[in-house]
Amino acid sequence: MQPEQAQRAIVPGWRNDIQFPGASPSSKSTDTTMLTEATSVLPFGNGRSYGDSCLNSDGDLIDTCRLDNIIAFDRINGVLTVEPGVAFSDLLQIIVPAGWFLPVTPGTSQITVGGAIANDVHGKNHYRDGTFGCFVVNLTLANSTGLHVCSLSENAELFRATIGGLGLTGIITSATINLMRIHSSDMNVETQVFNSLDEFAEISRPLHESYQYAVAWLDCTANAKSLGRGVFLNANHADNGTLQYGSKHPGLNVPVNFPSRTLNHFSIKAFNQLYFYMQRRNVGKQLQKHYHSYFYPLDAIGQWHRIYGSKGFYQYQFIVPLTEISTMKKILTVIVESGMGSFLAVLKEFGKVSSPGMLSFPREGYCLALDFANRAEKTEQLIARIDGMVANAGGAAYPAKDRLMSATSFEQYFPQLNEFKQHVDPRFASDFWRRVNG
Ligand SMILES: Cc1cc2nc3c(=O)[nH]c(=O)nc-3n(C[C@H](O)[C@H](O)[C@H](O)COP(=O)(O)OP(=O)(O)OC[C@H]3O[C@@H](n4cnc5c(N)ncnc54)[C@H](O)[C@@H]3O)c2cc1C
């Protein structure tokens, strides 16, 4: 694979960087007549999925960014009806000043509502609130057979297939979502250190009683006695204060791709150590932060993916059952020994709240997301090794953050796959789907 191709497939596709394979840019359209013309099509949100579930090299992408109207906003009850191309960052600009917040949000606000539904995204509050799909009241879907209104009471199976359905059941053309009430745009944030994965497991559950959000950063370069150390960042929405939207624009910008030699075992280890000691200084303090800096730290750095250089990086996110903390330790040991540990390793405990989505990734367990700089075969072999350990432990990997999953793993990770397949529109496909569907 050429570096440019690898990068395009690996880094999240910043909208302007995306080329539309097999289609001239003028064929980007929200016009659904394409459904009868193209070989295969796939809806495209904002390209923030890592990997290839939002790419369609053998067909066309349907860019939904112009479907960005707010159709209705009930400010009293916090119910919102929108078109799918509305970005979370734009939604927040409208709902936060009115005292409402997204019930579930991932670690970036640069995603669309359509993308959030199609990957059934999760946030730092899964153990309490579940996934984004749990808050979708209904949606309208355009596919080869027409326009379908779907909810848990109408076309329920198509609804359940579309939530987490990876854009393969049709194009979501509108959705109604329940919002969450807030009284301030600030968060009360507390920091807690853990020195091993056992300690993480011990303190994680009680934290869920006191905080709506809990997320940990894991030092995946620390070995021996420090193996599995990290820092929890726990938060609740503040009870009162002003309701202010945060900045939409990044404060910093990475102007060019970093040379790959700047990112090596020593620089990553140094970064991890520094971060650990800096965060440790906040233990015992309650910090008041704007929601933007708590939920979306990476949005503050424009083009942050360039830190990984022109070859880009792989992201891999997996979950193992709560009984498998020993597997998590073994995986961490493999990563430390490989010397390929990442800057960003995010550890969370997911809860029991089940999602309506047939292919939803979140389930009860420990969930770790990792970035690995792209070192070609070496990185792919490392991820394959970790994936084998995840599969043996009865875990699963997240399609939104994958470009290596095999058909066998996919079938094992998603037990409702056969049911889901009955709702896949034959005109829709993605690079991911071609790989995992045999
Ligand atoms: C910094 C960062 C942090 C992240 N943190 C998290 C996290 O904490 N939790 C999490 O769950 N994810 C996380 N993600 C992943 C991201 O939230 C998801 O990949 C999300 O789905 C991307 O949305 P998008 O609008 O960019 O969609 P795209 O990436 O363009 O597409 C995603 C999928 O949605 C489908 N799709 C898009 N629009 C429609 C539509 N109108 N109808 C039907 N299907 C459609 C596409 O076909 C594709 O399958 C993170 C990503 C980044 C870059």
The ligand as an SDF file (V2000), in Angstrom:
LIG
                    3D

 53 58  0  0  0  0  0  0  0  0999 V2000
  -10.7990   12.1450   18.3470 C   0  0  0  0  0  0  0  0  0  0  0  0
  -11.8660   11.0890   18.2000 C   0  0  0  0  0  0  0  0  0  0  0  0
  -12.4580   10.5870   19.3450 C   0  0  0  0  0  0  0  0  0  0  0  0
  -13.4610    9.6060   19.2420 C   0  0  0  0  0  0  0  0  0  0  0  0
  -14.0300    9.1370   20.3720 N   0  0  0  0  0  0  0  0  0  0  0  0
  -15.0220    8.2120   20.3000 C   0  0  0  0  0  0  0  0  0  0  0  0
  -15.6850    7.7510   21.4700 C   0  0  0  0  0  0  0  0  0  0  0  0
  -15.3710    8.1540   22.5830 O   0  0  0  0  0  0  0  0  0  0  0  0
  -16.7220    6.8750   21.3030 N   0  0  0  0  0  0  0  0  0  0  0  0
  -17.1260    6.4320   20.0700 C   0  0  0  0  0  0  0  0  0  0  0  0
  -18.0840    5.6550   19.9950 O   0  0  0  0  0  0  0  0  0  0  0  0
  -16.5030    6.8440   18.9500 N   0  0  0  0  0  0  0  0  0  0  0  0
  -15.4700    7.7240   19.0300 C   0  0  0  0  0  0  0  0  0  0  0  0
  -14.8650    8.1780   17.8850 N   0  0  0  0  0  0  0  0  0  0  0  0
  -15.3300    7.6430   16.5930 C   0  0  0  0  0  0  0  0  0  0  0  0
  -16.4630    8.5130   15.9970 C   0  0  0  0  0  0  0  0  0  0  0  0
  -17.2920    9.0260   16.9980 O   0  0  0  0  0  0  0  0  0  0  0  0
  -17.3330    7.6500   15.1010 C   0  0  0  0  0  0  0  0  0  0  0  0
  -16.5470    6.9920   14.1450 O   0  0  0  0  0  0  0  0  0  0  0  0
  -18.4470    8.4380   14.4000 C   0  0  0  0  0  0  0  0  0  0  0  0
  -19.3700    7.5300   13.8790 O   0  0  0  0  0  0  0  0  0  0  0  0
  -17.9270    9.3310   13.2820 C   0  0  0  0  0  0  0  0  0  0  0  0
  -19.0160   10.0680   12.7560 O   0  0  0  0  0  0  0  0  0  0  0  0
  -18.9460   10.8080   11.3480 P   0  0  0  0  0  0  0  0  0  0  0  0
  -20.0730   11.7580   11.2680 O   0  0  0  0  0  0  0  0  0  0  0  0
  -17.5830   11.3700   11.1320 O   0  0  0  0  0  0  0  0  0  0  0  0
  -19.2500    9.6160   10.3580 O   0  0  0  0  0  0  0  0  0  0  0  0
  -18.3380    8.8630    9.2880 P   0  0  0  0  0  0  0  0  0  0  0  0
  -17.0620    8.4800    9.9270 O   0  0  0  0  0  0  0  0  0  0  0  0
  -18.2770    9.6400    8.0260 O   0  0  0  0  0  0  0  0  0  0  0  0
  -19.2300    7.5760    9.0520 O   0  0  0  0  0  0  0  0  0  0  0  0
  -19.4250    6.6430   10.0840 C   0  0  0  0  0  0  0  0  0  0  0  0
  -20.4780    5.6340    9.6690 C   0  0  0  0  0  0  0  0  0  0  0  0
  -21.7300    6.2860    9.6290 O   0  0  0  0  0  0  0  0  0  0  0  0
  -22.3750    6.0420    8.4010 C   0  0  0  0  0  0  0  0  0  0  0  0
  -23.2290    7.1970    8.1330 N   0  0  0  0  0  0  0  0  0  0  0  0
  -22.8800    8.5050    8.1070 C   0  0  0  0  0  0  0  0  0  0  0  0
  -23.9510    9.2650    7.8380 N   0  0  0  0  0  0  0  0  0  0  0  0
  -24.9990    8.4270    7.6860 C   0  0  0  0  0  0  0  0  0  0  0  0
  -26.3780    8.5990    7.3560 C   0  0  0  0  0  0  0  0  0  0  0  0
  -26.9180    9.8030    7.1280 N   0  0  0  0  0  0  0  0  0  0  0  0
  -27.1470    7.5090    7.2720 N   0  0  0  0  0  0  0  0  0  0  0  0
  -26.6550    6.2740    7.4930 C   0  0  0  0  0  0  0  0  0  0  0  0
  -25.3680    6.0480    7.7930 N   0  0  0  0  0  0  0  0  0  0  0  0
  -24.5550    7.1110    7.8890 C   0  0  0  0  0  0  0  0  0  0  0  0
  -21.2320    5.8320    7.4190 C   0  0  0  0  0  0  0  0  0  0  0  0
  -21.6400    5.0850    6.2870 O   0  0  0  0  0  0  0  0  0  0  0  0
  -20.2340    5.0710    8.2680 C   0  0  0  0  0  0  0  0  0  0  0  0
  -20.5440    3.7030    8.2890 O   0  0  0  0  0  0  0  0  0  0  0  0
  -13.8670    9.1400   17.9500 C   0  0  0  0  0  0  0  0  0  0  0  0
  -13.2560    9.6630   16.7930 C   0  0  0  0  0  0  0  0  0  0  0  0
  -12.2680   10.6410   16.9090 C   0  0  0  0  0  0  0  0  0  0  0  0
  -11.6330   11.1800   15.6520 C   0  0  0  0  0  0  0  0  0  0  0  0
  1  2  1  0
  2  3  1  0
  2 52  2  0
  3  4  2  0
  4  5  1  0
  4 50  1  0
  5  6  2  0
  6  7  1  0
  6 13  1  0
  7  8  2  0
  7  9  1  0
  9 10  1  0
 10 11  2  0
 10 12  1  0
 12 13  2  0
 13 14  1  0
 14 15  1  0
 14 50  1  0
 15 16  1  0
 16 17  1  0
 16 18  1  0
 18 19  1  0
 18 20  1  0
 20 21  1  0
 20 22  1  0
 22 23  1  0
 23 24  1  0
 24 25  2  0
 24 26  1  0
 24 27  1  0
 27 28  1  0
 28 29  2  0
 28 30  1  0
 28 31  1  0
 31 32  1  0
 32 33  1  0
 33 34  1  0
 33 48  1  0
 34 35  1  0
 35 36  1  0
 35 46  1  0
 36 37  1  0
 36 45  1  0
 37 38  2  0
 38 39  1  0
 39 40  1  0
 39 45  2  0
 40 41  1  0
 40 42  2  0
 42 43  1  0
 43 44  2  0
 44 45  1  0
 46 47  1  0
 46 48  1  0
 48 49  1  0
 50 51  2  0
 51 52  1  0
 52 53  1  0
M  END
$$$$
